[in-house]
């Protein structure tokens, strides 16, 4: 993925405070990832939040690794780009799955 493809993030950081990662909580209804009582990333679909690589839930793991720390502006931007990259990856995987199923039908004859 090119960096420019991630310049329009799907997630946005909201709230006031010091950007300290305190308690991580996903609000499925509101599509938000809270890092503390006042601040959160909005616009995160459940399938993006649940996305796993190597058994790790990517978005949760990234924040857990920073628990107790204050996020910089670059950290916030980077996290929003991770959310965007996962969304695009899910779309690509769906396309590949569709193509694979169609090609498999042509290869396997009963």
N, C-alpha and C positions, 0 to 999 in steps of 0.2 A: 504494500500500500504506500502510495506517495504521501508525504507530509501534507501536501495541499488538500488531499481528500479528507483530512481530519480537522481542517481549519474552521469548519462550520459544525461545532459540537452539538450533539443531541441533548446533552445534559448541561444544566446551568447551576451555578452555586448561589444559594440564597441564604439570607439571614444576617444578623449582626452578632459580632463577638470576635474572639481572638483566633478562630479557626482551629481550635484544639480538638484533636480526635479523642473523644471521651468515651461515649457509649454509642456503638454502631447499631443502627436499627433500620430495617427496610420497611417502609410503609407501602404495601402492595396496592392499596386503594388509591393513594395519592401519588404513587410511582416516584417516591422520594427515598433517598438514603440519608438518614440523619447521622451526623458525626458527634453531635451533642444536642442539648435540648433546644437550641436556637438556630442551628445552622445545618443545612442539608443540600444535597445535590438533587435537583428535580429533573423529571423527564426520563427516568430510567425504568423501562419496561421490565416486567418480572423475568422474562426469558433472558434478558441481558444480565440482570442481577444474579440469576441462577447459573449462568454460563460457567462451565468448568474446563480446566486444562490440567491434565495430570492429576486428577482427583481434587484439585483446589478450586474453590469458588473464587474466581479472579478478583472481582471487585471487593469482596469481603476481605480476602487475604491481603490485598494492597493496603487497605485501611488498618487492619489488625496489626500489620507490621509497623504502623506509625502511631499506634495507640499511646496516648499521653504526650504526643508531640504536637506542635503547632504547624499547620500546613502553610507553606509559602504560596505566593501567587503562582509561581511556576508549578508547584505541586498540584494546585487546584486545576490549572490549565492542562497539565499532564493527565490527571485523573479523568477530566472531561474527554480528552482524546482517547483514553483507554475505553471509555464507554462507547464512543463513536466507532472505534475500531472493532469492538466486539459486535456491535449492531451490524456493521458491514460484513464481518466474518460470518455471522449467522445467515445473512442473505446469500452469500457466496456458497456456503455449505448446502443451503436448500436448493440452489441452482444445480450444484454438482449431484446431489441426491436425485434430482429429477432426471438429469441427463443419464446418470448411471442406470436408473431403472429402465429407461427407454432403450439404452444400448444393450442391457442385459436381456431384454426380450428378444432382440434381434440375434443375439449370439446363441442363446439357449433355445433349442427347438425340441418340442416334445413330440 
